[in-house]
Amino acid sequence: MKSYNRSVVYFICMVSAMGGLLFGYDWVVIGGAKPFYEVFFDIAGNPFFQGVAMSTALVGCLIGAMVAGALSDKYGRKPLLMVSAVLFTVSAIATGYFSDFMWFNVARFIGGVGIGVASTLSPIYIAEISPTEVRGRLVSLNQMTIVIGILAAQVVNWLLAEPIAEGATATDLLNSWNGQMGWRYMFWAEGLPALAFLILVFFIPESPRWQAVNDREVEAVKTLTRVGGEDYALAQIASMRTLADEDKAADKGGLRTLFTHRYSSILVLGVVLAVFQQWCGTNVIFNYAQEIFSQAGYSVGDVLFNIVITGIANVIFTILALQTVDKVGRRTLMLAGASGLALIYAVLGTCYYLGVSGFFMVVLVVAAISCYAMTLGPVTWVVLSEIFPNKIRGVAVSTCTFALWTGCTTLTFSFPSLNAALGGGGTFWIYAAICICGTAFFWAKLPETKGKSLEEIEKDLVRK
């Protein structure tokens, strides 16, 4: 395909990717609000309730990811994107409103369900509507909006937080604007993009591949015609119809079909990709930036600034990923990311072990985030959205996203314990070892999907 309607395609994909922006903001905003809501709810000295506050949204993510795929395979991608927009809007308002710790966590849980739904469906939807030669770039837009959301949360937290005097006590924080209202505005700021997402999602079409699989070819042709013209639409429908006829006798789709021998190899590949994206360790930098930079010798005020620096690097290198994923290829970038992080973590762990502090540590942390942002961060979502057949894509990506959030939960819970037992050195050496294992797995098992249609990928990967 030499040309397509760029304005239509990019509008549709950017609206869908707004789920990623809200995902990124909602996921990270709690880190900046953490010092303030903890003194407000009087949990600053209670590790159990601190863990509850940080992980409630993750539980919601697991549930949202678990149900999103099956529901979207049954009812369509668009209705579930609408549901996620509603959940984000309600959570943004309610989290900042409640002064009761239980209801605060209920609101965080609701936002987590929204994250689980959006993180599953946004890349699926974009992959199913995108022309082949730019599919990687467009699916990576979802990761681009995620990192923009992360940066937005970091900047909002930094700007809203009033300066904290050295030696300030918990009582001082509680009685300050930060402790009473600042943390609320950090959550409320999400309400505007959440409402915009809710409105704009009404103006995008249903996924044409979902329409085709569910006997709505006329609607699918209309959608594909908007994307690339009549000839493009008819060619795409013919390819989908041929593959559907070949598979009709084999299975009917759904979770039971996913776990059959026919799809076992790509399911294992997808689950390993998803879990590794979290277990590679980079995301602890966002969730525990305060602890990581404090160990490197920085004060609270400097930590907030350093967090913004990491967010800027995250955005810049994700932009570079958009330019390379369809040129360099998925497999090459995943191998580069896993091996690059292994090297950076080995050096970072050694520096922590030797007691190195200061600017060089910030450079290493930014290097790790940059490597991740250009490779594992966006490319994992691209590959997950490509490798599964049309009829089970929703439930398959949902299963992998559930595995991803399980990996994120275990990573988030394990870091404080690892850090306390092994220090920064031992912890990052473990992450380096995991990255070495990931490199070996990708070398042996990960195929290249660049330049292939979704139907061609299915023919290559599915066992007959």
C-alpha positions as MATLAB code, in Angstrom:
seq = 'MKSYNRSVVYFICMVSAMGGLLFGYDWVVIGGAKPFYEVFFDIAGNPFFQGVAMSTALVGCLIGAMVAGALSDKYGRKPLLMVSAVLFTVSAIATGYFSDFMWFNVARFIGGVGIGVASTLSPIYIAEISPTEVRGRLVSLNQMTIVIGILAAQVVNWLLAEPIAEGATATDLLNSWNGQMGWRYMFWAEGLPALAFLILVFFIPESPRWQAVNDREVEAVKTLTRVGGEDYALAQIASMRTLADEDKAADKGGLRTLFTHRYSSILVLGVVLAVFQQWCGTNVIFNYAQEIFSQAGYSVGDVLFNIVITGIANVIFTILALQTVDKVGRRTLMLAGASGLALIYAVLGTCYYLGVSGFFMVVLVVAAISCYAMTLGPVTWVVLSEIFPNKIRGVAVSTCTFALWTGCTTLTFSFPSLNAALGGGGTFWIYAAICICGTAFFWAKLPETKGKSLEEIEKDLVRK';
ca = [
       0.000    0.000    0.000;
       1.625    3.207   -1.164;
      -0.740    5.736    0.376;
      -3.480    5.988    2.971;
      -5.628    8.700    4.480;
      -3.129    9.968    7.022;
      -5.440   12.466    8.715;
      -8.115    9.828    9.314;
      -5.679    7.128   10.441;
      -3.731    9.366   12.796;
      -6.888   10.862   14.309;
      -8.340    7.409   14.999;
      -5.080    6.076   16.426;
      -4.379    9.154   18.563;
      -7.858    9.013   20.111;
      -7.409    5.337   20.929;
      -3.933    6.072   22.275;
      -5.390    8.574   24.757;
      -6.117    5.498   26.830;
      -2.333    5.119   27.011;
      -1.888    8.737   28.146;
      -4.339    8.228   30.998;
      -2.734    4.876   31.781;
       0.675    6.582   32.103;
      -0.611    9.494   34.189;
      -2.709    7.381   36.533;
       0.083    4.880   37.034;
       2.745    7.443   38.001;
       0.830   10.287   39.694;
       0.640    8.352   42.951;
       4.432    8.402   43.288;
       4.493   12.212   43.576;
       1.450   12.309   45.844;
       2.828    9.539   48.076;
       4.715   11.673   50.679;
       1.629   13.842   51.199;
      -1.344   11.479   51.230;
       0.606    9.167   53.562;
       0.758   11.835   56.282;
      -2.856   12.831   55.565;
      -4.091    9.260   56.085;
      -1.563    8.663   58.890;
       0.063    5.666   57.207;
       3.603    7.070   56.855;
       4.921    4.629   59.452;
       2.816    1.653   58.417;
       4.432   -0.427   55.630;
       1.328   -2.581   55.200;
      -1.035    0.304   54.449;
       1.640    2.012   52.376;
       1.743   -1.124   50.252;
      -2.048   -1.215   50.043;
      -2.189    2.362   48.748;
       0.494    1.696   46.135;
      -0.915   -1.628   44.934;
      -4.707   -1.151   44.931;
      -4.628    0.195   41.385;
      -2.476   -2.769   40.324;
      -5.170   -5.159   41.539;
      -7.633   -3.211   39.414;
      -5.233   -3.505   36.470;
      -5.244   -7.289   36.790;
      -9.032   -7.448   36.802;
      -9.391   -4.947   33.953;
      -6.885   -6.832   31.816;
      -8.509  -10.178   32.658;
     -11.991   -9.181   31.444;
     -11.160   -6.699   28.659;
     -10.148   -9.195   25.988;
     -13.109  -11.564   26.240;
     -15.593   -8.688   26.474;
     -14.026   -6.862   23.520;
     -14.064  -10.048   21.421;
     -17.783  -10.322   22.160;
     -18.958   -6.695   22.145;
     -16.258   -4.887   20.170;
     -13.177   -2.794   20.894;
     -14.899    0.612   20.876;
     -17.438   -0.024   23.677;
     -14.681   -1.201   26.016;
     -12.579    1.887   25.213;
     -15.623    3.948   26.222;
     -15.843    2.026   29.493;
     -12.176    2.718   30.248;
     -12.730    6.447   29.607;
     -15.608    6.490   32.107;
     -13.517    4.643   34.703;
     -10.600    7.073   34.333;
     -12.918   10.071   34.718;
     -14.644    8.707   37.820;
     -11.339    7.675   39.415;
      -9.655   11.039   38.798;
     -12.448   12.932   40.530;
     -13.071   10.467   43.343;
      -9.437    9.833   44.329;
      -8.858   13.506   45.056;
     -12.256   13.960   46.697;
     -12.278   11.277   49.388;
     -10.773   11.882   52.820;
     -11.385    8.311   53.972;
      -8.566    5.844   53.280;
     -10.905    3.014   52.292;
     -12.746    5.115   49.686;
      -9.451    6.528   48.460;
      -8.411    2.964   47.650;
     -11.762    2.164   46.035;
     -11.228    5.131   43.717;
      -7.684    3.971   42.949;
      -9.027    0.472   42.219;
     -11.515    1.913   39.704;
      -8.698    3.742   37.951;
      -6.686    0.531   37.921;
      -9.492   -1.308   36.126;
      -9.438    1.508   33.562;
      -5.677    1.034   33.125;
      -6.120   -2.715   32.652;
      -8.795   -2.213   29.985;
      -6.953    0.572   28.148;
      -3.557   -1.156   28.229;
      -5.155   -4.230   26.645;
      -7.357   -2.620   24.007;
      -5.540    0.478   22.764;
      -2.672   -1.444   21.070;
      -5.075   -4.092   19.735;
      -7.383   -1.495   18.216;
      -4.532    0.471   16.634;
      -2.936   -2.674   15.169;
      -6.235   -3.811   13.675;
      -6.914   -0.523   11.893;
      -3.368    0.425   10.801;
      -1.842   -0.100    7.330;
       0.900   -2.756    7.420;
       3.904   -0.567    6.613;
       3.226    1.895    9.462;
       1.615   -0.484   11.965;
       4.659   -0.588   14.241;
       4.896    3.204   14.339;
       1.199    3.639   15.012;
       1.020    1.000   17.741;
       4.073    2.672   19.270;
       1.982    5.855   19.471;
       0.243    4.129   22.357;
       3.565    3.851   24.206;
       4.306    7.445   23.200;
       1.146    8.648   24.896;
       1.924    6.459   27.923;
       5.270    8.185   28.420;
       3.700   11.596   27.792;
       1.196   10.714   30.511;
       4.058    9.685   32.791;
       5.893   12.947   32.107;
       2.693   14.962   32.591;
       2.176   13.363   36.006;
       5.783   14.029   36.954;
       5.586   17.689   35.876;
       2.202   18.232   37.556;
       3.511   16.696   40.789;
       6.641   18.854   40.629;
       4.732   22.081   39.900;
       1.944   21.526   42.430;
       4.170   20.524   45.322;
       5.182   23.561   47.332;
       8.859   23.671   48.447;
       9.553   21.412   51.420;
      11.809   22.852   54.105;
      14.779   20.729   55.115;
      14.007   18.947   58.366;
      10.229   19.255   57.951;
       8.335   16.836   60.211;
       5.294   14.735   59.408;
       3.165   17.250   61.313;
       4.575   20.079   59.197;
       3.675   18.166   56.012;
       0.189   17.354   57.297;
      -0.564   21.004   58.064;
       0.878   22.267   54.777;
      -0.996   22.891   51.533;
       0.753   19.814   50.121;
      -0.626   17.618   52.896;
      -4.175   18.966   52.770;
      -4.887   19.860   49.132;
      -1.827   19.469   46.924;
      -2.065   15.697   46.575;
      -5.764   16.032   45.667;
      -5.026   18.356   42.749;
      -2.425   15.911   41.483;
      -5.200   13.352   40.973;
      -7.831   15.867   39.821;
      -5.576   17.064   36.995;
      -6.278   13.750   35.236;
      -9.953   14.632   34.933;
      -9.575   16.944   31.908;
      -7.834   14.478   29.546;
     -10.115   11.703   30.819;
     -13.190   13.720   29.866;
     -11.657   14.589   26.480;
     -11.025   10.875   25.834;
     -14.625   10.050   26.756;
     -15.948   12.591   24.240;
     -13.560   11.825   21.372;
     -13.966    8.044   21.524;
     -17.522    8.495   20.193;
     -16.039    9.762   16.920;
     -13.870    6.746   16.046;
     -15.133    3.612   14.244;
     -15.189    0.042   15.444;
     -12.177   -2.116   14.563;
     -12.635   -3.393   10.981;
     -11.047   -6.748   11.795;
     -13.453   -7.238   14.688;
     -16.311   -6.333   12.313;
     -15.092   -8.801    9.695;
     -14.696  -11.672   12.160;
     -18.201  -10.980   13.498;
     -19.949  -11.072   10.109;
     -20.148   -7.299    9.652;
     -18.238   -7.083    6.399;
     -20.230   -4.144    5.038;
     -19.282   -2.031    8.063;
     -15.685   -3.274    7.872;
     -15.443   -2.237    4.210;
     -16.700    1.253    5.085;
     -14.104    1.619    7.829;
     -11.245    0.315    5.667;
     -12.337    2.564    2.804;
     -11.936    5.544    5.110;
      -8.428    4.325    5.908;
      -7.068    3.511    2.449;
      -9.698    3.737   -0.257;
     -11.975    1.201   -1.922;
      -9.287   -0.997   -3.511;
      -7.425   -1.259   -0.211;
     -10.635   -2.144    1.638;
     -11.613   -4.900   -0.788;
      -8.108   -6.405   -0.749;
      -8.014   -6.438    3.050;
     -11.472   -8.008    3.319;
     -10.535  -10.698    0.784;
      -7.450  -11.601    2.822;
      -9.449  -11.745    6.062;
     -12.183  -13.844    4.451;
      -9.708  -16.381    3.054;
      -8.016  -16.870    6.402;
     -11.352  -17.059    8.228;
     -12.563  -19.790    5.870;
      -9.367  -21.806    6.468;
      -9.731  -21.547   10.246;
     -13.498  -21.959   10.549;
     -13.382  -25.724   10.947;
     -10.428  -25.628   13.306;
     -11.788  -23.527   16.174;
     -14.291  -20.904   17.219;
     -12.063  -18.586   19.234;
     -12.249  -17.749   22.915;
     -10.168  -18.554   25.970;
     -10.526  -22.334   25.629;
      -9.202  -22.155   22.068;
      -6.274  -19.988   23.130;
      -4.972  -22.705   25.445;
      -4.946  -25.431   22.787;
      -1.789  -26.901   21.250;
      -2.478  -24.928   18.049;
      -1.663  -21.626   19.780;
       0.611  -22.790   22.607;
       3.905  -21.534   21.179;
       2.701  -17.992   20.475;
       0.908  -17.856   23.841;
       4.159  -18.739   25.627;
       5.989  -16.133   23.545;
       3.400  -13.474   24.378;
       3.380  -14.206   28.112;
       7.190  -14.182   28.339;
       7.334  -10.889   26.413;
       4.764   -9.326   28.724;
       6.324  -10.475   31.998;
       9.844   -9.642   30.871;
       8.842   -6.056   30.038;
       8.187   -5.652   33.773;
      10.794   -7.972   35.284;
      13.560   -6.222   33.352;
      13.290   -3.776   36.258;
      13.038   -0.346   34.642;
       9.584    0.427   35.997;
      10.778    0.369   39.618;
      12.568    3.614   38.773;
       9.183    5.282   38.287;
       7.483    3.703   41.288;
      10.420    3.998   43.694;
      12.336    6.963   42.289;
      12.486    8.588   45.717;
      14.277    5.595   47.237;
      16.596    5.083   44.239;
      17.749    8.701   44.046;
      17.948    9.038   47.833;
      20.357    6.101   47.895;
      22.385    7.995   45.295;
      22.708   10.925   47.704;
      19.924   13.301   46.589;
      17.526   15.334   48.773;
      13.720   15.296   48.389;
      13.640   18.483   46.309;
      16.375   17.224   43.985;
      14.578   13.874   43.660;
      11.441   15.532   42.232;
      13.578   17.386   39.672;
      15.494   14.221   38.739;
      12.199   12.400   38.233;
      11.200   15.036   35.659;
      14.560   14.536   33.910;
      13.867   10.802   33.624;
      10.425   11.572   32.209;
      11.873   13.850   29.524;
      14.368   11.158   28.514;
      11.501    8.664   28.395;
       9.594   10.832   25.900;
      12.595   11.672   23.699;
      13.678    8.059   23.243;
      10.125    6.847   22.684;
       9.939    9.344   19.803;
      13.095    7.724   18.405;
      11.388    4.332   18.736;
       8.530    5.590   16.543;
      11.077    6.345   13.817;
      12.907    3.024   14.006;
      10.406    0.253   14.783;
       9.234   -0.109   11.166;
      12.770    0.318    9.781;
      15.039   -1.616   12.137;
      12.474   -4.256   13.086;
      10.935   -5.628   16.263;
      13.369   -8.484   16.926;
      16.487   -6.328   16.597;
      15.141   -3.681   18.970;
      14.077   -6.231   21.576;
      17.516   -7.874   21.507;
      19.223   -4.490   21.763;
      17.012   -3.464   24.666;
      17.478   -6.606   26.728;
      21.260   -6.771   26.233;
      21.683   -3.012   26.709;
      19.802   -3.023   30.001;
      21.830   -5.994   31.211;
      25.024   -3.979   30.727;
      23.638   -0.768   32.282;
      22.249   -2.602   35.326;
      25.539   -4.420   35.858;
      27.349   -1.067   35.983;
      24.606    0.571   38.083;
      24.653   -2.291   40.597;
      28.436   -2.084   40.853;
      28.247    1.666   41.523;
      25.690    1.155   44.300;
      27.879   -1.593   45.768;
      30.927    0.684   45.749;
      29.003    3.618   47.232;
      29.203    5.872   44.178;
      26.800    8.840   44.376;
      25.931   12.031   42.545;
      25.449   12.972   38.896;
      26.946    9.810   37.390;
      24.185    7.758   39.031;
      21.550    9.986   37.423;
      23.255    9.428   34.064;
      23.039    5.642   34.507;
      19.382    5.782   35.535;
      18.548    8.005   32.528;
      20.502    5.627   30.274;
      18.431    2.686   31.528;
      15.172    4.539   30.941;
      16.322    5.683   27.490;
      17.259    2.144   26.474;
      13.919    0.820   27.703;
      11.926    3.638   26.066;
      13.456    3.007   22.651;
      13.088   -0.778   22.739;
      11.272   -2.920   25.298;
       8.703   -0.310   26.310;
       6.980    0.289   22.951;
       8.073   -2.766   20.981;
       6.571   -5.256   23.451;
       3.121   -3.760   22.831;
       3.710   -3.817   19.060;
       4.622   -7.520   19.053;
       1.765   -8.484   21.387;
      -0.736   -6.729   19.121;
       0.629   -8.543   16.026;
       1.348  -12.186   16.833;
      -2.154  -13.463   17.634;
      -4.879  -14.402   15.113;
      -7.808  -12.042   14.547;
     -10.423  -14.281   16.151;
      -8.600  -14.635   19.488;
      -6.564  -11.417   19.522;
      -8.658   -9.772   22.225;
      -8.604  -12.651   24.699;
      -4.965  -13.465   23.870;
      -3.639   -9.938   24.417;
      -5.854   -9.726   27.508;
      -4.170  -12.861   28.874;
      -0.724  -11.447   28.142;
      -1.637   -8.081   29.651;
      -2.862   -9.894   32.766;
       0.548  -11.593   32.885;
       2.223   -8.201   32.391;
       0.375   -6.640   35.321;
       1.097   -9.724   37.421;
       4.758   -9.148   36.602;
       4.388   -5.471   37.501;
       2.725   -6.341   40.814;
       5.417   -8.835   41.805;
       8.127   -6.384   40.733;
       6.547   -3.575   42.772;
       6.130   -5.754   45.876;
       9.552   -7.350   45.664;
      11.691   -4.237   45.192;
      11.503   -2.926   48.798;
      12.390   -6.353   50.168;
      15.208   -6.900   47.669;
      16.528   -3.412   48.255;
      16.474   -3.880   52.035;
      18.131   -7.297   51.891;
      20.621   -6.813   49.056;
      20.945   -3.059   48.679;
      20.846   -1.243   45.345;
      23.835   -3.228   44.119;
      22.407   -6.710   44.568;
      18.964   -5.667   43.356;
      20.186   -4.258   40.052;
      22.512   -7.232   39.542;
      19.416   -9.461   39.728;
      17.731   -7.306   37.083;
      20.876   -7.600   34.937;
      20.705  -11.415   35.174;
      17.029  -11.371   34.159;
      17.910   -9.225   31.139;
      20.610  -11.697   30.079;
      18.010  -14.500   30.199;
      15.624  -12.333   28.180;
      18.263  -11.733   25.520;
      18.817  -15.479   25.134;
      15.070  -16.153   24.872;
      14.500  -13.468   22.222;
      17.449  -14.735   20.193;
      15.992  -18.249   20.159;
      12.237  -17.649   19.945;
      11.272  -14.154   18.747;
      10.449  -13.905   15.003;
      10.570  -10.715   12.956;
       7.108   -9.340   12.092;
       8.159   -6.130   10.357;
       6.507   -5.557    6.982;
       3.970   -8.398    7.268;
       0.196   -8.094    7.401;
      -1.579   -9.501   10.444;
      -2.911  -12.311    8.279;
       0.587  -13.173    7.000;
       1.921  -13.260   10.568;
      -0.890  -15.621   11.562;
      -0.017  -18.014    8.739;
       3.630  -18.014    9.825;
       3.113  -18.531   13.556;
      -0.011  -20.630   14.067;
       0.459  -24.401   14.168;
      -1.650  -26.194   11.606;
];
